[in-house]
C-alpha cells in the first residue's frame, strides 16, 4: 500500500508537467553546468563547479549535467527527476515512521504527506530548491535509524554524509540541522550516549565534512563569505513568518504564485489533523514519547531558526524544508490512540481535503496558465533567439537569467541590465556592434522591475535610440508576456 501511494504521488506530480513555464530560480542549477561558473575547484586540469551562489551549491548541477548528456534540457526533463526523488523521499519517510512508531500510523501519515499540496507543488517545480534537501534529510534520518538497529558504522557514515550534502545543496539546511540536534537532545540523549563512542562521533563528523566539502572549501577560500554575506538575525516581520507557516499548513501558500488565480482558494484541513495530533498526545507520549519529544523539539528549533533569520521564513519554499519530520508526530498519534477507526477516518478525510486542494491548484494552472515569472511563453525563447541570430542576451527584467541560460544550453553570453548599470555601459550595449545583443524583458504591464524598463526607455529617448526587430512571445492563452528587441539609432 505504501509503495502504491508513492507511485500515485509520482503519477500525479507528473501530470502535464510542462504546462507551466520554467521559472528562473527553478533553473538556478544551470550555473553548475554551463560556464562561466560562480565558484570552482581545479582537479586534474578540469574546472569543477562547486557553488552557483554564495549559499547554493552545485549538487543539482552535477546531477543534471549527467542527464543533459542524454536528454536536451526541457521542462519535463528538469521536473521529472525531482518528482521521482520526492516519491523516493516519501518511501523513506514511511520506512522511518514504520520503524519508530508502527506500520499503521506510518501509512496514515504517509497518505497525508503524499497529498499535501505544498509538498507536491514544491517538489514538482523545485524552485527553492527543496527536493534534494528533503531527500538528504529523510534519507539521513533513515540511515541513522538503521544504525541504531544494526549498529553498523557505515549507516552512521552514510547518514552524516547525506546531511553534509544537504548543507552543500543549500546552506539554510543548517536550520534543519539545528532542528535535528534539538530533537536528538530532547528525545534521544540516552540512546546516543549508549550508542556513540568518540571514534564514531569523529567518523560522523568526517563524513559530514566530506558531504559538505565543496561549501567548506569555498568558504575557506573566501573567508567564510556564506555566513558573513547572508546571515543576519532579527525578529522583524515575525507576524508574516507566522502567517507563512499557517498558509503552508492550510495549503493556501501558493495561490497566485505559480498559476494565475482562477476560481476559489480552497483550503486544506491539515490544521484539523494538527489539532487531532495534539489532542492525542497523552496516548502518543505514553507509547512513543521519544518520537514526540524529538518531533516537537525539531519543529520548534527549526522554525525558530527561520523566525530569527532576517528575510527568511516568509516563503513556502522555506517553511516546507521542515517537512516531513512533523508527520512523525501524526504517525505516532495515529498509532497510539485506542480509537483506530476514528483515527483512520480523520486522517483519511484530511488526505481527501488535501487532494481537493491539489486539484484546485492544477485547475488554476489549466484555466489561468502561469504567472508572469512562470509563463509558458518562455518555451519559445530559444527558437526566437536562433531566428534573431543572437549571440548575446541582455536580461532587462527579473525572471530570465538562469532559465534562458538553461534552455539555450549555455550558448549565449548573458548580461543583466538594471538601473545601476552606468550609461556608458548602456551606450556600448546599444551602439557598438561588437557589444550588440538582444534585450529581453516582460511586456509593459507585466514587468517585475518596471524601473529598469523606464531607465532604458529614458536613455534611448535621450540618445536618439529606438527598439527594432521586436519579437513578442505569447503564452498558451494568447497573452503577450515577453518581448525581445534590438536597439538602433533613429535616422532623419
C-alpha positions in Angstrom: 0.0 0.0 0.0 2.8 2.4 0.9 4.5 1.8 -2.4 1.3 2.4 -4.3 0.9 5.7 -2.6 4.4 6.8 -3.6 3.8 5.7 -7.2 0.5 7.6 -7.2 2.3 10.7 -6.0 4.8 10.4 -8.8 2.0 10.0 -11.4 0.0 13.0 -10.1 3.2 15.1 -9.8 4.0 14.3 -13.4 0.6 15.2 -14.9 1.0 17.8 -17.7 4.4 18.6 -16.1 5.3 21.1 -18.8 2.1 23.1 -18.6 3.7 25.9 -16.6 6.7 27.7 -17.8 10.2 27.4 -16.4 10.9 29.9 -13.6 14.4 31.3 -13.4 15.1 30.0 -9.8 13.9 26.6 -10.9 16.8 26.7 -13.4 19.3 28.1 -10.9 21.4 24.9 -11.1 22.3 25.8 -14.7 25.2 27.7 -13.1 26.7 24.3 -12.1 26.6 23.1 -15.7 27.4 26.0 -18.1 30.3 28.4 -17.8 31.1 30.9 -16.6 30.9 29.4 -13.1 30.4 31.1 -9.8 33.0 29.1 -7.9 35.1 26.2 -8.9 37.9 23.9 -7.9 40.6 22.8 -10.4 41.0 19.0 -10.3 43.3 17.1 -12.7 43.2 20.0 -15.2 39.4 20.3 -15.1 37.3 23.1 -13.7 34.8 21.6 -11.3 31.8 23.9 -10.4 31.3 24.0 -6.6 28.7 26.7 -6.0 26.1 28.6 -8.0 25.6 31.3 -5.3 27.2 32.1 -2.0 24.8 29.8 -0.2 23.6 27.4 -3.0 25.8 24.6 -4.1 26.2 22.9 -7.5 24.9 19.5 -6.4 21.8 19.7 -8.6 24.0 20.8 -11.5 26.2 17.8 -11.1 23.1 15.5 -11.3 21.6 17.3 -14.3 24.9 17.6 -16.2 24.8 13.9 -16.5 21.1 13.8 -17.5 21.7 16.5 -20.2 24.3 14.4 -21.7 21.4 12.1 -22.7 18.4 14.4 -22.9 18.2 18.0 -24.0 17.0 20.5 -21.4 13.2 20.8 -21.2 10.6 21.3 -18.5 9.8 17.6 -18.4 13.5 16.5 -18.2 14.1 19.1 -15.4 11.0 18.3 -13.4 10.5 14.5 -13.6 13.7 13.6 -11.7 12.6 15.9 -8.8 9.2 14.3 -8.7 10.7 10.9 -8.7 13.2 11.9 -6.0 10.3 13.3 -3.9 8.4 10.0 -4.3 11.6 8.2 -3.0 11.6 10.6 -0.1 8.1 9.6 0.7 9.0 5.9 0.7 12.0 6.6 3.0 9.7 8.6 5.3 7.3 5.6 5.5 10.2 3.3 6.4 11.4 5.6 9.2 7.9 6.1 10.6 7.1 2.4 10.4 10.2 1.6 12.3 9.8 4.2 15.1 6.0 4.2 15.5 4.4 1.3 13.7 3.1 0.5 10.2 -0.5 1.6 10.6 0.3 5.1 11.8 3.1 5.4 9.3 0.7 4.6 6.4 -1.8 7.2 7.6 0.9 9.9 7.9 2.3 8.9 4.5 -1.1 9.4 3.0 -1.4 12.9 4.4 2.1 13.8 3.4 1.7 12.5 -0.2 -1.4 14.6 -0.7 0.0 17.8 0.9 -0.5 20.4 -1.8 2.6 22.5 -0.8 4.8 19.4 -0.6 3.6 18.3 -4.0 4.0 21.7 -5.8 7.4 22.5 -4.3 8.5 19.0 -5.4 7.1 19.4 -8.9 8.7 22.8 -9.5 11.6 22.8 -7.0 12.4 26.5 -7.3 13.6 26.7 -3.6 15.4 24.4 -4.1 13.8 21.9 -1.7 13.7 18.4 -3.1 17.3 17.4 -2.7 17.2 18.8 0.9 14.1 16.8 1.7 15.8 13.7 0.4 19.0 14.3 2.3 17.1 14.9 5.5 14.8 11.9 5.2 17.5 9.5 3.9 19.9 10.7 6.5 17.4 10.1 9.3 16.6 6.7 7.8 20.3 5.8 7.8 20.6 6.9 11.5 17.6 4.7 12.4 19.2 1.8 10.7 22.5 2.5 12.5 20.5 2.4 15.8 19.1 -1.0 14.8 22.0 -2.7 13.2 25.0 -0.9 14.9 26.7 -0.8 11.5 29.0 2.2 11.3 28.6 2.6 7.6 24.9 3.6 8.2 26.2 6.3 10.5 28.7 7.5 7.9 26.0 7.5 5.2 23.6 9.5 7.2 26.2 12.0 8.2 27.4 12.3 4.5 23.8 12.9 3.4 23.4 15.7 5.9 26.6 17.3 4.6 25.3 17.1 1.0 22.2 18.8 2.2 24.2 21.8 3.6 26.2 22.0 0.4 23.0 21.9 -1.7 21.7 25.0 0.2 23.3 26.4 3.3 20.0 27.1 5.0 19.8 23.4 5.6 21.6 24.4 8.8 18.0 25.2 10.1 17.2 21.5 9.7 20.5 20.5 11.4 19.7 22.7 14.4 16.2 21.1 14.5 17.8 17.6 14.4 20.2 18.5 17.1 17.5 19.8 19.3 15.3 16.8 18.6 18.2 14.4 19.4 18.9 16.2 22.7 15.2 16.2 23.7 14.3 12.6 22.7 17.5 10.6 22.1 20.1 11.7 24.6 20.1 8.4 26.4 20.4 6.1 23.3 23.0 8.4 21.7 25.1 8.2 24.9 24.9 4.4 24.8 25.5 4.1 21.0 28.1 6.6 20.2 31.8 6.5 21.0 34.3 9.2 20.5 35.5 7.3 17.4 32.0 7.2 16.0 31.4 10.9 16.6 34.7 11.5 14.8 33.6 9.3 11.9 30.2 11.0 11.7 31.9 14.4 11.6 34.4 13.4 8.9 31.6 12.0 6.7 29.5 15.2 7.2 32.5 17.3 6.2 33.0 15.2 3.2 29.4 15.7 2.0 29.7 19.5 2.7 33.3 19.7 1.3 32.5 22.0 -1.7 30.8 24.5 0.6 33.6 24.3 3.2 36.3 24.7 0.5 34.6 27.7 -1.0 34.3 29.4 2.4 37.9 28.6 3.3 38.9 30.3 0.0 36.6 33.3 0.7 36.9 33.9 4.4 33.5 32.4 5.4 31.5 34.6 3.0 28.4 32.3 3.1 27.9 33.3 6.7 29.3 36.8 6.5 27.3 37.7 3.4 24.0 36.2 4.2 23.4 35.6 7.9 21.5 38.3 9.7 19.2 37.9 12.7 16.1 39.9 13.5 12.6 39.4 14.8 11.3 41.9 12.3 8.4 40.5 10.2 7.6 37.8 12.7 3.9 38.0 12.1 4.5 37.5 8.3 6.5 34.4 9.2 3.7 33.0 11.4 1.3 33.7 8.5 3.6 31.9 6.1 3.8 28.8 8.4 0.0 28.8 8.7 -0.5 29.1 4.9 1.7 26.1 4.3 -0.3 24.1 6.8 -3.6 25.1 5.3 -2.4 24.7 1.7 -3.0 28.2 0.5 0.6 29.4 0.3 0.9 29.1 -3.4 -2.3 30.5 -4.8 -1.4 33.2 -7.3 2.3 32.3 -7.1 2.7 29.7 -9.9 -0.6 29.9 -11.7 -2.8 32.9 -12.3 -5.6 32.8 -9.7 -8.7 31.5 -11.4 -11.6 30.4 -9.2 -11.8 29.9 -5.5 -9.0 29.4 -3.0 -9.7 26.1 -1.4 -8.3 25.3 2.0 -6.7 22.2 3.3 -7.8 20.7 6.6 -4.3 19.9 7.8 -4.8 22.2 10.8 -7.6 19.8 11.9 -5.0 17.0 11.7 -2.6 19.1 13.7 -5.2 19.7 16.3 -6.1 16.0 16.4 -2.5 15.1 16.8 -2.2 17.5 19.7 -5.3 16.0 21.3 -3.8 12.5 21.0 -0.6 13.5 22.7 -1.4 11.8 26.1 -1.6 8.4 24.3 1.3 9.2 21.9 3.5 10.4 24.7 3.0 7.2 26.7 3.8 4.9 23.8 6.1 7.0 21.7 7.5 9.6 24.0 10.9 9.8 22.3 9.3 10.4 18.9 7.1 13.1 20.2 9.9 14.9 22.1 12.1 14.6 19.1 9.5 15.9 16.7 8.4 18.8 18.9 11.9 20.0 19.6 12.8 19.6 15.9 9.9 21.8 14.8 10.4 24.4 17.5 14.1 24.8 16.8 14.0 24.5 13.0 11.2 27.0 12.7 12.8 29.2 15.4 15.8 29.5 13.2 13.6 30.8 10.3 11.9 33.1 12.7 15.1 34.8 13.8 16.9 34.8 10.5 16.5 38.1 8.7 14.5 37.8 5.5 13.8 34.1 5.9 10.7 32.1 6.7 8.2 34.2 4.7 8.1 31.9 1.6 6.6 28.5 1.2 9.8 27.0 0.0 11.5 27.9 3.3 8.8 26.6 5.6 8.4 23.3 3.7 12.0 22.5 4.4 10.9 21.3 7.8 8.8 18.5 6.2 8.5 15.6 6.6 9.6 15.3 10.2 6.5 16.9 11.6 4.5 14.0 10.2 6.2 11.6 12.6 4.1 13.1 15.3 1.0 12.3 13.3 2.2 8.8 12.8 2.8 8.3 16.5 -0.6 9.7 17.4 -2.4 7.6 14.8 -0.7 4.5 16.1 -1.2 5.2 19.8 -4.9 6.3 20.1 -7.2 3.5 21.1 -9.9 4.6 18.5 -8.2 3.2 15.4 -11.2 3.6 13.1 -11.7 7.1 14.2 -8.0 7.9 13.5 -8.2 6.4 10.1 -11.4 8.4 9.3 -9.9 11.7 10.4 -6.6 11.3 8.5 -8.5 9.9 5.5 -10.8 13.0 5.4 -7.7 15.2 5.8 -6.0 13.5 2.9 -9.1 13.9 0.7 -9.2 17.6 1.6 -5.5 17.8 0.6 -6.2 16.1 -2.7 -9.1 18.5 -3.4 -6.7 21.5 -2.9 -4.2 19.9 -5.2 -6.9 19.5 -7.8 -7.8 23.2 -7.4 -4.1 24.2 -8.0 -4.0 22.1 -11.1 -7.3 23.5 -12.3 -5.9 27.0 -11.9 -2.8 26.0 -13.9 -5.1 24.8 -16.7 -7.5 27.7 -16.6 -5.2 30.6 -16.0 -1.8 29.5 -17.2 1.4 30.5 -15.5 2.0 33.8 -13.7 4.4 36.3 -15.3 7.6 34.6 -14.0 6.2 31.1 -14.6 4.9 31.9 -18.1 5.0 29.1 -20.7 5.9 31.9 -23.2 9.5 31.2 -22.1 9.4 28.0 -24.1 9.5 30.0 -27.4 12.6 31.8 -26.3 15.4 29.5 -27.7 13.8 29.3 -31.2 13.2 33.0 -31.3 16.8 33.8 -30.3 18.0 31.5 -33.0 15.8 33.2 -35.6 17.3 36.5 -34.4 20.9 35.1 -34.8 21.5 36.2 -31.2 24.9 35.7 -29.6 24.4 37.9 -26.6 21.4 38.3 -24.4 20.8 41.3 -22.2 18.4 40.5 -19.4 16.4 43.6 -18.7 13.9 42.3 -16.1 14.0 39.7 -13.3 13.0 36.2 -14.3 15.1 35.4 -17.4 18.7 34.7 -16.4 19.0 31.0 -15.4 16.0 29.7 -17.4 17.4 31.4 -20.6 20.8 30.0 -19.8 19.4 26.5 -19.4 17.1 26.5 -22.4 19.8 27.8 -24.7 22.3 25.3 -23.3 24.7 28.0 -22.2 25.4 29.0 -25.8 24.8 32.8 -25.2 26.7 35.4 -23.4 24.3 36.8 -20.7 24.4 40.1 -19.0 22.0 41.6 -16.5 20.7 45.1 -17.2 19.3 47.2 -14.3 19.1 50.8 -13.1 22.6 50.5 -11.6 24.2 49.9 -15.0 26.2 53.1 -15.9 25.1 55.0 -19.0 28.5 54.4 -20.7 27.9 50.7 -20.4 24.4 51.0 -21.9 25.9 53.1 -24.7 28.3 50.2 -25.6 25.4 47.7 -25.4 23.2 49.7 -27.7 25.5 51.3 -30.2 28.7 49.4 -30.6 28.5 46.4 -33.0 31.0 44.3 -31.0 28.7 44.6 -27.9 25.4 44.5 -29.7 22.8 41.9 -28.4 19.2 41.1 -27.9 17.3 42.6 -25.0 14.7 40.5 -23.2 12.1 41.7 -20.7 8.4 41.4 -19.8 5.9 43.3 -21.8 4.5 46.6 -20.4 2.2 45.9 -17.5 3.9 42.6 -16.7 7.4 43.9 -15.6 8.7 42.6 -12.4 11.2 45.5 -12.3 9.4 48.4 -14.1 12.0 50.8 -13.0 14.5 49.0 -15.4 12.2 49.4 -18.4 11.7 53.1 -17.5 15.5 53.6 -17.2 16.1 52.0 -20.6 13.3 54.0 -22.4 14.6 57.2 -20.9 18.1 56.6 -22.0 17.1 55.6 -25.5 14.8 58.7 -25.9 17.6 61.0 -24.7 20.1 59.5 -27.1 18.1 59.1 -30.3 17.8 55.3 -30.0 14.8 53.1 -30.6 13.8 49.4 -30.4 14.0 47.4 -33.6 13.4 43.8 -34.6 10.8 43.5 -31.8 9.6 40.0 -31.2 6.7 39.3 -28.8 6.3 35.9 -27.1 2.8 34.8 -26.0 1.6 32.2 -23.5 -0.9 29.5 -24.4 -3.7 31.8 -23.6 -2.5 34.2 -26.3 -1.3 36.9 -23.8 1.8 38.9 -24.8 4.2 38.3 -21.9 7.8 38.6 -23.1 9.4 40.9 -25.6 12.8 40.7 -27.3 14.3 43.6 -29.3 17.5 45.1 -30.6 18.4 48.8 -30.4 19.2 51.1 -33.4 19.8 54.7 -33.8 16.9 56.8 -35.1 17.7 58.3 -38.6 16.4 61.5 -40.2 
